[in-house]
C-alpha cells in the first residue's frame, strides 16, 4: 500500500513537471516519456478516463459529413503515445491507422494494442518526416501534442501537407497551454491566417469542460483545401 501511494506521488510529480514548466525543453520531455512510458497510460486515465473518446466521435462525424468512408480512410495519429486514440478509433469503425511519435518506448506500448498498421518513430514539426510523403493520408489528427516543450505550432501546417485535399485534420489540446505557453498563444490567429491562405477551412472550434483534471480542452477541426 505504501509503495502504491509513493508511486502515485511520483507520477503526479512527473505530470506536474510537464504541465506547469513552460520552459521545459524538447529533450527533457523526451527523456521524461522514456522513463514514464510504462506508467503513463494508467496515470493519464486516472486523470481523465475517457481521454481520447472525443477524437473518435468528432472524426467519424467529420468523415461522414465529408463523404469519406470510415472503413477505408487512412489516418495518421500524430503524437500517438501509447495508442489511446487508436483504441477509440477502432471502436467506431476506423481500420487503417498509422501511429507517429518521437518516443520509441511509447510506440512499443502502442504496438501491444494492435490498432495501428504502421509505427513511425520520428520528430514532428516544421517539415514532413523523412520517408513520409505529402498528401498521403485522408485524415491527420493529434491529441496532446501541443504542450510545454512538445511540438511547435507549425506542426499544424505539416499535418495539413500530409493530408489529402478535402481530408480532415483535428487538433485537441489542453486550453491552458494556449494561455501561458508562448508557442501557442496565437493558435487561433494562426489557424485563421492559414484559412485565409486556403490551406484549410475551419469546420469548428470547441472548448471542452473537464478535459483533464478539471481543466478545459481546446479542439480545432479543419478540412484541407
VENGIWO-V854528 format. One line per field, one symbol per residue. ss: DSSP state (2 for helix, 1 for strand, 0 for the rest). phi: phi as a letter, one per 40 degrees, with the letter a starting at -180 (. if undefined). burial: # if it has 24 or more other ideal C-beta (glycine too) atoms within 12 Angstrom, else .. A space follows every 50 residues. Layout:
ss: ???
phi: ???
burial: ???
This chain:
ss: 02222222222222222222000002222222222222222222222000 00222222222222200000000111110000022222222000011111 10022222222000000111100000000000000011111110000000 00002222222211111111111100222202220022222222220001 1111111111110011111111110
phi: .ccccccccccccccccccbccbcccccccccccccdcbdcccccccadb dbdcccccccccccccgccdcbcbbbccfcfcgccddcccdbhcbbbbbb acbccccdccdccgcbcabbcacbacbcddgbbcfbbcabbabgccadgc ccdcdcccdccccccgcbbbbbacddccbbcddbdbcccccccccccgca bccabbbbcfcafgccbbbbbbbcc
burial: ..........#..##.###....#....##.##..##.###.##..##.. ##########.##..#.#.#..##################.#.#.##### ##########..#.##.########..##..#...############### ##############.#############..#.##..#..##..##...## ###.##.#..##..#.########.
